[in-house]
């Protein structure tokens, strides 16, 4: 029973890490695209 709990907890931790990594990469991509949009706007003006 104890081993099952530990396995479930480690799985939850891995899921949280994956969600965090996915959210972080999405934020990073959004920020980069916004910066690129600002750069192109600055270049056109």
MARTIMAR-316340 format. One record per residue: residue number from 1; residue in three letters; x, y, z of N, C-alpha, C in turn. Coordinates in pm, whole numbers. Atoms other than C-alpha are relative to their C-alpha. Layout:
BEGIN
pos:NUM; code:Ala; n_X:X; n_Y:Y; n_Z:Z; ca_X:X; ca_Y:Y; ca_Z:Z; c_X:X; c_Y:Y; c_Z:Z
...
//
This chain:
BEGIN
pos:1; code:Unk; n_X:83; n_Y:-120; n_Z:0; ca_X:0; ca_Y:0; ca_Z:0; c_X:87; c_Y:126; c_Z:0
pos:2; code:Unk; n_X:-89; n_Y:-116; n_Z:-6; ca_X:282; ca_Y:239; ca_Z:87; c_X:67; c_Y:25; c_Z:-135
pos:3; code:Unk; n_X:-65; n_Y:-15; n_Z:131; ca_X:453; ca_Y:170; ca_Z:-245; c_X:-96; c_Y:61; c_Z:-102
pos:4; code:Unk; n_X:101; n_Y:-55; n_Z:92; ca_X:128; ca_Y:247; ca_Z:-430; c_X:-14; c_Y:150; c_Z:21
pos:5; code:Unk; n_X:12; n_Y:-143; n_Z:-30; ca_X:98; ca_Y:582; ca_Z:-253; c_X:121; c_Y:76; c_Z:-53
pos:6; code:Unk; n_X:-121; n_Y:-69; n_Z:48; ca_X:458; ca_Y:671; ca_Z:-333; c_X:-1; c_Y:10; c_Z:-152
pos:7; code:Unk; n_X:5; n_Y:-2; n_Z:146; ca_X:409; ca_Y:577; ca_Z:-697; c_X:-100; c_Y:105; c_Z:-48
pos:8; code:Unk; n_X:101; n_Y:-99; n_Z:38; ca_X:92; ca_Y:788; ca_Z:-716; c_X:53; c_Y:141; c_Z:21
pos:9; code:Unk; n_X:-54; n_Y:-134; n_Z:-28; ca_X:268; ca_Y:1085; ca_Z:-555; c_X:104; c_Y:39; c_Z:-104
pos:10; code:Unk; n_X:-103; n_Y:-33; n_Z:100; ca_X:565; ca_Y:1063; ca_Z:-794; c_X:-65; c_Y:28; c_Z:-135
pos:11; code:Unk; n_X:69; n_Y:-23; n_Z:127; ca_X:323; ca_Y:1041; ca_Z:-1087; c_X:-63; c_Y:140; c_Z:-1
pos:12; code:Unk; n_X:59; n_Y:-134; n_Z:-11; ca_X:143; ca_Y:1355; ca_Z:-963; c_X:108; c_Y:106; c_Z:-20
pos:13; code:Unk; n_X:-109; n_Y:-97; n_Z:13; ca_X:476; ca_Y:1535; ca_Z:-934; c_X:43; c_Y:11; c_Z:-146
pos:14; code:Unk; n_X:-41; n_Y:-1; n_Z:142; ca_X:571; ca_Y:1433; ca_Z:-1289; c_X:-104; c_Y:73; c_Z:-84
pos:15; code:Unk; n_X:106; n_Y:-69; n_Z:76; ca_X:232; ca_Y:1550; ca_Z:-1419; c_X:9; c_Y:150; c_Z:21
pos:16; code:Unk; n_X:-10; n_Y:-144; n_Z:-28; ca_X:274; ca_Y:1886; ca_Z:-1244; c_X:119; c_Y:60; c_Z:-75
pos:17; code:Unk; n_X:-119; n_Y:-51; n_Z:69; ca_X:623; ca_Y:1924; ca_Z:-1390; c_X:-29; c_Y:14; c_Z:-150
pos:18; code:Unk; n_X:31; n_Y:-5; n_Z:143; ca_X:493; ca_Y:1845; ca_Z:-1738; c_X:-94; c_Y:117; c_Z:-30
pos:19; code:Unk; n_X:91; n_Y:-113; n_Z:20; ca_X:205; ca_Y:2093; ca_Z:-1703; c_X:75; c_Y:132; c_Z:10
pos:20; code:Unk; n_X:-77; n_Y:-123; n_Z:-18; ca_X:448; ca_Y:2356; ca_Z:-1575; c_X:88; c_Y:27; c_Z:-121
pos:21; code:Unk; n_X:-87; n_Y:-16; n_Z:117; ca_X:688; ca_Y:2294; ca_Z:-1863; c_X:-82; c_Y:43; c_Z:-122
pos:22; code:Unk; n_X:85; n_Y:-34; n_Z:115; ca_X:404; ca_Y:2311; ca_Z:-2117; c_X:-46; c_Y:145; c_Z:10
pos:23; code:Unk; n_X:45; n_Y:-138; n_Z:-19; ca_X:268; ca_Y:2634; ca_Z:-1970; c_X:114; c_Y:99; c_Z:-20
pos:24; code:Unk; n_X:-115; n_Y:-89; n_Z:13; ca_X:616; ca_Y:2784; ca_Z:-1952; c_X:38; c_Y:18; c_Z:-147
pos:25; code:Unk; n_X:-36; n_Y:-9; n_Z:142; ca_X:691; ca_Y:2701; ca_Z:-2316; c_X:-104; c_Y:82; c_Z:-76
pos:26; code:Unk; n_X:104; n_Y:-79; n_Z:66; ca_X:354; ca_Y:2847; ca_Z:-2420; c_X:20; c_Y:149; c_Z:28
pos:27; code:Unk; n_X:-25; n_Y:-139; n_Z:-36; ca_X:429; ca_Y:3167; ca_Z:-2229; c_X:120; c_Y:53; c_Z:-76
pos:28; code:Unk; n_X:-123; n_Y:-41; n_Z:68; ca_X:776; ca_Y:3179; ca_Z:-2383; c_X:-30; c_Y:28; c_Z:-147
pos:29; code:Unk; n_X:33; n_Y:-17; n_Z:142; ca_X:640; ca_Y:3133; ca_Z:-2737; c_X:-86; c_Y:125; c_Z:-19
pos:30; code:Unk; n_X:86; n_Y:-118; n_Z:11; ca_X:372; ca_Y:3398; ca_Z:-2676; c_X:81; c_Y:127; c_Z:15
pos:31; code:Unk; n_X:-84; n_Y:-118; n_Z:-21; ca_X:629; ca_Y:3645; ca_Z:-2544; c_X:88; c_Y:26; c_Z:-120
pos:32; code:Unk; n_X:-89; n_Y:-17; n_Z:115; ca_X:864; ca_Y:3582; ca_Z:-2836; c_X:-79; c_Y:54; c_Z:-120
pos:33; code:Unk; n_X:79; n_Y:-47; n_Z:115; ca_X:586; ca_Y:3628; ca_Z:-3093; c_X:-42; c_Y:145; c_Z:21
pos:34; code:Unk; n_X:36; n_Y:-139; n_Z:-27; ca_X:477; ca_Y:3950; ca_Z:-2919; c_X:120; c_Y:91; c_Z:-25
pos:35; code:Unk; n_X:-120; n_Y:-81; n_Z:22; ca_X:834; ca_Y:4078; ca_Z:-2922; c_X:28; c_Y:15; c_Z:-149
pos:36; code:Unk; n_X:-23; n_Y:-7; n_Z:144; ca_X:866; ca_Y:3991; ca_Z:-3290; c_X:-100; c_Y:94; c_Z:-65
pos:37; code:Unk; n_X:101; n_Y:-90; n_Z:54; ca_X:539; ca_Y:4172; ca_Z:-3361; c_X:38; c_Y:145; c_Z:25
pos:38; code:Unk; n_X:-42; n_Y:-137; n_Z:-32; ca_X:670; ca_Y:4482; ca_Z:-3184; c_X:119; c_Y:40; c_Z:-87
pos:39; code:Unk; n_X:-117; n_Y:-31; n_Z:84; ca_X:999; ca_Y:4459; ca_Z:-3374; c_X:-43; c_Y:33; c_Z:-142
pos:40; code:Unk; n_X:45; n_Y:-26; n_Z:138; ca_X:821; ca_Y:4437; ca_Z:-3711; c_X:-76; c_Y:132; c_Z:-6
pos:41; code:Unk; n_X:74; n_Y:-127; n_Z:-1; ca_X:595; ca_Y:4728; ca_Z:-3611; c_X:99; c_Y:116; c_Z:5
pos:42; code:Unk; n_X:-100; n_Y:-106; n_Z:-8; ca_X:901; ca_Y:4933; ca_Z:-3520; c_X:72; c_Y:16; c_Z:-134
pos:43; code:Unk; n_X:-71; n_Y:-7; n_Z:128; ca_X:1066; ca_Y:4845; ca_Z:-3851; c_X:-86; c_Y:67; c_Z:-106
pos:44; code:Unk; n_X:86; n_Y:-54; n_Z:105; ca_X:763; ca_Y:4941; ca_Z:-4058; c_X:-22; c_Y:150; c_Z:18
pos:45; code:Unk; n_X:27; n_Y:-144; n_Z:-21; ca_X:719; ca_Y:5284; ca_Z:-3897; c_X:125; c_Y:83; c_Z:-25
//
